[in-house]
Amino acid sequence: MTPQLERQIRLSRMLSMGFVFTISPVAAAFSCVSVFIGVRAMIIISESTEPMAGRVMAWWCIIVGSLENLLALVYLLQQHLKFM
């Protein structure tokens, strides 16, 4: 296997894990991880000298993970204010 193919396979596995974290039932717990995976994938893709697939999936992890973080924050704030 060529080094480029090995990098692509690792990137695809990493992004698959990030996607699963965004659709997980306990999304609030894993959304930070999916954002980290998306950002890391974008860095790997941008630093690659050859074209790599996965940019759309990386953006998915970043955007959906960030939205889940925001929703979790709003929910926690709402719960906190409810008890005051």
C-alpha positions as CSV (number, residue, x, y, z in Angstrom):
1,M,0.0,0.0,0.0
2,T,1.2,3.5,-0.8
3,P,1.7,6.0,2.0
4,Q,-1.0,8.2,0.5
5,L,-3.5,5.4,0.5
6,E,-2.7,4.5,4.1
7,R,-3.3,8.2,5.1
8,Q,-6.6,8.2,3.2
9,I,-7.7,5.1,5.0
10,R,-6.8,6.5,8.4
11,L,-8.5,9.7,7.6
12,S,-11.7,7.9,6.5
13,R,-11.7,5.8,9.7
14,M,-11.3,8.9,11.8
15,L,-14.1,10.7,10.0
16,S,-16.4,7.7,10.3
17,M,-15.9,7.8,14.0
18,G,-16.6,11.5,14.1
19,F,-19.8,11.0,12.1
20,V,-20.9,8.3,14.5
21,F,-20.2,10.6,17.4
22,T,-22.5,13.3,15.8
23,I,-25.4,10.9,15.4
24,S,-24.9,9.2,18.8
25,P,-27.9,9.2,21.2
26,V,-25.6,10.7,23.8
27,A,-24.5,13.4,21.4
28,A,-23.8,16.0,24.0
29,A,-21.1,13.9,25.5
30,F,-19.3,13.2,22.2
31,S,-19.9,16.4,20.3
32,C,-16.6,17.9,21.5
33,V,-14.8,14.9,20.2
34,S,-16.5,15.1,16.8
35,V,-15.5,18.8,16.5
36,F,-11.9,17.9,17.4
37,I,-12.0,15.0,14.8
38,G,-13.3,17.4,12.1
39,V,-10.7,20.1,12.8
40,R,-7.9,17.5,12.8
41,A,-9.2,16.0,9.5
42,M,-9.2,19.4,7.9
43,I,-5.6,20.0,9.0
44,I,-4.6,16.6,7.5
45,I,-6.4,17.3,4.3
46,S,-5.0,20.8,3.9
47,E,-1.4,19.7,4.7
48,S,-1.6,16.8,2.2
49,T,0.4,17.3,-1.0
50,E,-2.0,15.1,-2.9
51,P,-5.8,15.3,-3.1
52,M,-7.6,13.6,-0.3
53,A,-11.3,12.9,0.1
54,G,-13.2,13.8,3.3
55,R,-13.5,17.5,3.3
56,V,-17.4,17.4,3.4
57,M,-17.4,14.8,6.2
58,A,-14.9,16.9,8.1
59,W,-17.2,20.0,7.8
60,W,-20.1,17.8,8.9
61,C,-18.3,16.9,12.1
62,I,-17.3,20.5,12.8
63,I,-20.7,22.1,12.1
64,V,-23.0,19.4,13.6
65,G,-20.7,18.9,16.5
66,S,-20.7,22.6,17.2
67,L,-24.4,22.9,17.0
68,E,-24.8,20.0,19.4
69,N,-22.4,21.7,21.8
70,L,-24.4,24.9,21.5
71,L,-27.7,23.1,22.1
72,A,-26.2,21.3,25.1
73,L,-25.0,24.6,26.5
74,V,-28.5,26.2,26.0
75,Y,-30.1,23.2,27.7
76,L,-27.8,23.3,30.7
77,L,-28.3,27.1,31.0
78,Q,-32.1,26.6,30.9
79,Q,-31.9,23.9,33.5
80,H,-29.7,26.1,35.7
81,L,-32.1,29.0,35.4
82,K,-35.1,26.8,36.2
83,F,-33.7,25.9,39.6
84,M,-32.9,29.5,40.6
